[in-house]
Amino acid sequence: MTEDSAKQVNDGLLIVDKPAGWTSHDVVARTRRLAGTRRVGHAGTLDPMATGVLVLGLNRATKLLTFLVGCDKTYTATIRLGQATLTDDAEGEVTRTADVRDVDPAAVVTEIDRLTGPIEQVPSAVSAIKIKGVRSYTRAREGEDVDLPARPVTVHRFDLLAERWIDLEGLRVLDLDVEVEVSSGTYVRALARDLGAALGVGGHLTALRRTSVGRFGIEEAHSLDALIEQVDAGVPLPVIPMAQAARNQMDVREVSESEAVDLRHGKRLPAGTAHRDVVAAVSGEDLVAILDESDRLARSHVVFPVAEPT
């Protein structure tokens, strides 16, 4: 198989293990070249310092990404107590230090418990949230005081895995290895900031790795180096077909071939009895549409045209 034929990529999802130092856009741009298509998008940004699961949609599957952005996510992270930074991570200027030798380990556990469950979280100032059309991180890095309102998020799980006391040029800090499972929109950096603030010593994130997006785990993710080697060897990218991706991630309604034709012609089908607001309509190995079945008649969020032959 030639490299050109390897680039005849079908529609589907590609799960990438983003390396540190790359922006999510860098990964998208590199994948566009590997796949030979401009139609590549991602289902949720990872900061440059972060590594781990980045879900990409190729060709028609870019429309599927909308329904993945809101999935719960799991991360492993390291929180450093004793230093607060401008960006709430290791890339920002240290704004406050405090020796943590008097911090009671039991208090750490107590404050972690307080940050678990439904909470109101003020996003990190260095976030992609727009304020009057300008990203918050742009305003913060230009020295502007950013005041973002708190918003509801859910920390389903906040597990303390390990702790290390470290001396940094005379300053005792405490590094916590944690694993968190959170709702979409939760900032792990803000959890580090808020944990440090609650203990009175400041805190920031020194490492972050996303280990799952919905039901897509790190074990399914491919390194960019491996993908580049595959394409150089003429091996197609390991794209997950759209119907399989939908079956992996969503509730599914099996539809007949005639119902698939009806959906693609704009006809509304009777809704199922489960009143689900996001359901993948699948006919065999063909993802036909994403439906809203919360009313008597199903409404299409999006309809996928028949795939063009490759």
C-alpha positions in Angstrom: 0.0 0.0 0.0 1.4 3.4 -0.9 1.4 6.5 1.3 -1.1 8.2 -0.9 -3.5 5.2 -0.6 -3.0 5.3 3.2 -4.2 8.9 3.1 -7.6 7.9 1.6 -9.1 8.2 5.1 -12.7 7.3 5.8 -15.0 9.2 8.1 -14.5 8.4 11.7 -12.8 9.2 15.0 -9.1 9.0 15.7 -8.0 8.8 19.3 -4.6 10.5 19.8 -2.3 10.6 22.9 -1.4 14.3 22.7 2.3 14.9 23.6 3.4 17.6 26.0 4.3 20.9 24.5 1.8 20.6 21.6 -1.4 22.6 21.4 -4.6 20.8 20.4 -4.5 22.8 17.2 -0.9 21.6 16.5 -2.2 18.0 16.7 -5.2 18.8 14.4 -2.8 20.4 11.9 -0.5 17.5 11.9 -3.4 15.0 11.5 -4.7 17.0 8.5 -1.4 16.4 6.8 -1.3 12.7 7.7 -4.9 12.1 6.6 -4.8 14.3 3.5 -7.9 16.2 4.5 -8.7 19.6 6.0 -11.8 18.2 7.6 -10.3 17.4 11.0 -11.6 18.7 14.4 -11.3 17.9 18.1 -13.8 17.3 20.9 -12.2 19.4 23.6 -9.0 21.3 24.0 -6.0 20.1 26.1 -3.6 22.7 27.3 0.0 22.5 25.8 1.4 21.2 29.1 -1.2 18.4 29.3 -0.9 15.0 27.6 -3.4 12.3 26.9 -6.7 11.5 25.2 -7.6 13.9 22.4 -10.6 12.8 20.3 -10.4 13.9 16.7 -13.1 13.7 14.1 -12.2 13.2 10.4 -14.4 14.2 7.4 -18.1 13.6 8.2 -17.3 12.6 11.7 -16.5 16.3 12.6 -20.2 16.7 13.1 -20.1 13.9 15.6 -17.8 15.8 17.9 -20.5 18.1 19.1 -22.0 15.2 21.0 -18.7 14.2 22.5 -17.7 17.6 23.9 -20.0 17.3 26.9 -18.8 13.8 28.0 -17.3 13.3 31.4 -13.5 13.1 31.5 -10.9 11.5 33.7 -7.5 12.9 34.5 -4.4 12.0 36.5 -2.6 15.0 37.9 0.0 16.3 40.3 -0.9 19.2 42.5 1.8 21.2 44.3 0.8 22.7 47.6 2.9 25.6 48.9 3.0 27.6 45.6 0.3 29.6 43.8 0.9 30.7 40.2 -0.6 33.2 37.9 -1.9 30.5 35.6 -2.7 27.9 38.2 -0.2 25.6 36.5 3.6 25.2 36.4 3.9 27.6 33.3 2.9 30.7 35.2 4.8 33.0 37.5 4.8 32.1 41.1 2.6 34.6 42.9 2.7 33.2 46.5 4.7 30.7 48.5 4.1 29.2 51.9 5.9 26.4 53.8 3.6 23.4 54.1 5.3 21.6 56.9 2.4 22.5 59.3 -0.3 21.2 56.9 -2.2 18.4 58.5 -2.6 15.4 56.0 -6.1 14.9 57.4 -7.0 18.4 56.5 -5.9 17.7 52.9 -8.3 14.8 52.7 -11.1 16.9 54.2 -10.6 19.7 51.7 -10.5 17.1 48.8 -13.8 15.8 50.0 -15.2 19.3 50.0 -14.2 19.7 46.4 -16.0 16.5 45.4 -19.5 16.3 44.1 -21.6 19.1 42.7 -19.7 22.4 43.3 -19.6 26.0 42.1 -16.2 26.5 40.5 -14.6 29.8 39.3 -12.7 28.9 36.1 -9.1 29.5 35.9 -8.3 33.1 34.7 -6.1 31.5 32.0 -9.0 29.7 30.3 -10.5 29.9 26.8 -13.7 31.4 28.1 -14.5 34.6 26.1 -15.2 37.9 27.9 -16.7 40.5 25.4 -15.1 38.5 22.5 -11.6 38.2 24.0 -10.3 35.0 25.5 -9.8 35.1 29.3 -6.2 33.8 28.9 -5.4 36.7 26.6 -6.7 39.3 29.1 -4.9 37.5 32.0 -1.5 37.3 30.2 -1.8 41.0 29.3 -1.9 41.7 33.0 -5.7 42.4 33.2 -7.6 41.3 36.3 -10.1 38.8 35.1 -13.2 38.2 37.1 -15.1 35.1 35.9 -18.3 34.0 37.6 -18.5 30.7 39.3 -20.5 28.0 37.5 -21.8 24.6 38.4 -19.6 21.5 37.7 -19.5 18.1 39.1 -16.4 16.3 40.5 -17.6 12.7 40.4 -14.4 11.3 41.9 -11.3 13.0 43.5 -8.8 10.3 44.6 -5.5 11.0 46.4 -3.1 8.4 45.1 0.3 9.5 46.6 1.9 12.4 48.3 5.6 13.6 48.4 7.2 16.2 50.7 9.8 18.1 48.7 12.4 20.8 49.7 12.7 23.5 47.1 15.6 25.9 48.0 14.5 25.9 51.6 10.8 25.8 51.0 8.9 22.7 51.9 6.1 21.9 49.4 3.8 18.9 49.1 3.1 17.2 45.8 -0.1 15.2 45.5 -0.7 12.7 42.8 -4.5 12.5 42.2 -7.0 11.1 39.8 -10.3 12.9 39.1 -13.4 12.1 37.1 -15.2 15.3 36.3 -18.1 16.8 34.3 -17.4 18.7 31.1 -16.3 22.3 31.9 -14.4 21.4 35.0 -10.9 23.0 35.3 -8.5 20.7 37.1 -6.1 23.6 37.5 -8.9 25.4 39.4 -9.2 22.3 41.7 -5.5 22.6 42.4 -5.9 26.4 43.0 -8.9 25.9 45.3 -7.4 23.1 47.3 -4.3 25.2 48.0 -6.4 28.2 48.9 -8.6 26.2 51.3 -5.5 24.9 53.1 -4.1 28.5 53.2 -0.8 27.7 51.4 -1.7 28.1 47.7 -1.5 25.4 45.0 -1.0 24.8 41.4 -0.9 22.0 38.8 2.5 20.6 37.8 1.3 17.7 35.6 -2.0 16.7 33.8 -2.8 13.7 31.8 -6.3 13.0 30.4 -7.0 9.3 30.6 -10.5 9.2 29.2 -13.2 11.1 27.3 -16.5 9.4 27.8 -15.9 5.8 27.0 -12.7 6.4 25.0 -9.8 5.6 27.2 -6.0 6.1 27.0 -5.5 2.5 26.0 -7.2 3.3 22.7 -5.0 6.4 22.0 -2.2 6.4 19.5 1.0 8.5 19.8 1.7 10.9 17.0 5.0 9.2 16.3 3.2 5.9 15.8 0.7 7.5 13.5 3.5 9.1 11.4 5.3 5.8 11.2 2.1 4.1 10.0 1.4 6.6 7.3 5.1 6.5 6.2 4.8 2.8 5.9 1.6 3.1 3.8 -0.7 1.8 6.6 -4.1 3.5 6.9 -4.7 5.6 10.0 -6.6 3.6 12.7 -9.8 5.5 12.4 -12.9 4.2 14.3 -15.8 4.1 11.8 -18.7 6.4 12.7 -21.3 3.7 13.5 -18.8 1.9 15.8 -17.9 5.2 17.5 -21.5 6.0 18.1 -22.2 2.5 19.4 -19.2 2.9 21.8 -20.3 6.3 23.1 -24.1 6.8 22.8 -27.5 5.2 23.2 -28.3 3.7 19.8 -31.6 3.2 17.9 -31.4 0.6 15.2 -33.3 1.8 12.1 -34.2 -0.1 8.9 -32.8 0.8 5.5 -36.2 2.4 4.6 -36.2 4.4 7.8 -32.6 5.5 7.0 -33.8 6.8 3.6 -36.8 8.6 5.3 -34.4 10.3 7.8 -32.1 11.5 5.0 -35.2 12.9 3.2 -36.2 14.9 6.3 -39.0 12.6 7.4 -39.6 12.4 11.2 -39.9 9.0 12.8 -42.0 8.2 15.9 -39.9 8.6 18.9 -38.9 5.7 21.1 -40.3 5.3 24.6 -37.2 6.2 26.5 -37.5 10.0 25.8 -33.7 10.3 25.2 -32.5 13.6 23.9 -29.4 12.2 22.1 -29.7 8.9 20.3 -27.6 7.6 17.4 -29.7 6.2 14.6 -27.7 3.4 13.0 -28.6 1.1 10.1 -26.2 -1.8 10.1 -22.7 -0.2 9.9 -24.1 3.1 8.7 -24.6 6.1 11.1 -27.6 7.8 9.7 -28.4 10.6 12.2 -28.3 11.8 15.7 -31.9 12.1 17.0 -33.7 13.9 19.8 -36.4 11.6 21.0 -37.7 13.7 23.9 -41.0 14.4 22.1 -43.6 12.3 20.3 -41.8 12.6 17.0 -38.0 12.2 16.8 -36.2 15.4 15.7 -32.8 15.2 13.9 -29.9 17.0 15.5 -27.8 16.2 12.5 -28.3 13.9 9.5 -25.3 12.3 7.9 -25.4 12.0 4.1 -24.5 8.7 2.5 -20.7 8.2 2.5 -19.0 8.9 -0.8 -17.1 5.9 -2.2 -13.3 6.1 -1.6 
